[in-house]
């Protein structure tokens, strides 16, 4: 396959996701007809919203990593107005949609997804990467039903700690809210929130406004849903520990402490990485470029030149992404 170095090599077909300063589209390579996902970011918006560092981190981290449960970045390039990142197209849609449709997951379904997330996070941490945005919207299902973690906009390579406040309110660890400096332990906290949400159908810390959520997180009071069995509840409690030095996953044995928890006693972890476990949900995908598992977005502005008004960037702005 010829390297893709220009948007002119792709037919951009349909928006499958939108964010604050860009969108993700399904595209088809003109030469091979293969389907790909392309993340298109308007440079002027990235600069205006002070996301330059985050976008560069995402590109650099994804260029360096390869894992069965993490989306593959194949190419990245830019033109005068946009940055482009080209990924595998993961056609099953977001885990979020399946969770909303079913209300909540059974223990075995939640456990299946948790095992794949644990291995992805363990791998990222082994590469000194903190992910910082674990939530059902950032977990895609491939056509067989296995997970692909996506959206590395908040991910960061860490040597020690970082102080940036970022992430989704319901999933933030207390040390992020308190600006105490945080490390990889925040991903294990977020895993505790995610397991709770999968089993209960809603997150453990919930309020109409972010400050209400932060207060609940810092108070540490959880109203336990009746849908949680004692064993999954025990795991969640050990992940949602305020003292990160005592948080499961962040102690001497790392992720092994999580893998050895009795909730996973039926799991052969060697089978998980080889995708030998049977996925509980197999998405309905009728062909490689099927987008029926994604929400529809208005396409009136899909012509790239019209996503934003053409903006003349000054030389300093343009040079920010010279190596993209």
Secondary structure, DSSP 4 states (H G I P E B T S, - for coil): -PPP-SGGGEEEEEEEEE-SSEEEEEEEETTT--EEEEEEEEHHHHHHTT-HHHHHHHHHHHHH---TTBPPEEEEEE-SSEEEEEEE--TT-BHHHHHHHHSS--HHHHHHHHHHHHHHHHHHHHTTEE----SGGGEEE-TTS-EEE---TT-EE-SS-B----S-GGG--HHHHTTS-B-THHHHHHHHHHHHHHHHSS-SS--SSHHHHHHHHHHT-----TT--HHHHHHHHHHS-SSGGGSTTSSTTTHHHHHTSGGGTT--HHHHHTT-SPPS-----SSTT--TTS-----TT-SGGGTS------HHHHHTTTT-
